[in-house]
Amino acid sequence: MDSADAYDGYLRQSANPDKDSAEAQTAAKEARHAMLSHILEPAARDRLARIALVHIERARAVEEMLLRMAQQGTLRHKVTEEALIGLLREISGEETKETKIIYRRRYCEDDDI
């Protein structure tokens, strides 16, 4: 099973048992999948599929960003793997948190903090 098949399975999952809404969700996911196939080059699509296996939320965020860019007309050509890596770095940069280290020092040997 290659990563593209796994990605297809990921897109076709349905969590809602209601038949009508399940069919609507399936149709929406297939439309989304078709749109992403037009936007992404095969190498970029494979990379996104591998990311979706591990980080579903991150893959979903990249998909949303790509679809939004396509709808706005900012994409002039298919997204390459390098461009996808740039988008991933941009998204991961948003997720990083600034850490602050506070040192609490003892001033005397018998200071209990």
N, C-alpha and C positions, 0 to 999 in steps of 0.2 A: 504494500500500500504506500503510494508516494504521497508527498505532502499536498499536492493539488487535490487528490481524492479526499484526503482528510479535511481539507479546507471546504470542499464541496459538501461533505457530511456536516461540518460545522454550520454552514449556511442553511442547510435544509432541516436542522433540528427544529422541533416544535415542542414547546413546553405546555401549551394550552390544549386540554383534551377536547374542547368544544370544536365540532367539525367545521362549522362555518368560519369561525375565527382562525382555526388552524389552517384552513385553505387560504384564507386571506393573508395570514402570516407567511405561508409557504410562497404564495405568489409575490409578496413584497420582497422576500429574501431572494427569490430567483431573479426578480427585476434588479435588485441591488447587485447580485452576483454578475448579471449580464453587463451592467453599467461599469462595474469594476474591471471586467474582462476587457472592455473597450478602453479604459483609462490606463491600465497597467500593462507593461511588457511582461512576457512570461517569467523572466527571472525575478522581477519585482513581485509578481503574483505568488511565486513559490516562496519567496522570503516572507511575505505577509502570511502565507499559510502556515509556515513554521512558527511564526510569532504567535499566531492564533492558537496553536497547540499548547503554548505555555502561558501566554499573557492575553487572555481573551479581551480584557478591558482595553489594553493598549492597542490591540489590533482593531477593535471597534472604534477607538478614537481616531486612528489613522484613516480608517475607511470613511468615517464621517467627514474628516478634513478633506480627503480627496474628492468625495462626492460634492461637498460644498464648493470646492475650488472649480470643479467641472461645471457646476450649475452657474457659477458666477462668470465663467469664461476665462479664468486666469490660467488654465492649462492650455498650452498651445500644441503640445505633442504628448505622446504616451510617456508615462512616468517610468524612468529607469530605476534600476536597483540602487544606484548611487543617490538619486533624488529621494527615494524612499528612505534610505538610511539617514539623509538629512532631516526628513520629516520626523523620523523616530527620535533623533537627537533633540529636535526642537520640543517634542512632546515630553521626553524624559527630562529636559531642562526645566520644564514647568513643574514637574513633580518633585524635584529635589527641594529639600527643606534645609534651611540654614540652621546649623547647630551652634549652640553657644555653650562653652565650657566655663564653669564657675569653680574656681579653686577656693576651698575653705581651709585656711591654714591654721595650725595651732601656734599660739604665740608663746606658750609655756608648756612644759612637759605635763603638767597636771590639768591643762585645759581639757574639759570634756565638752564636746559640741553636741 
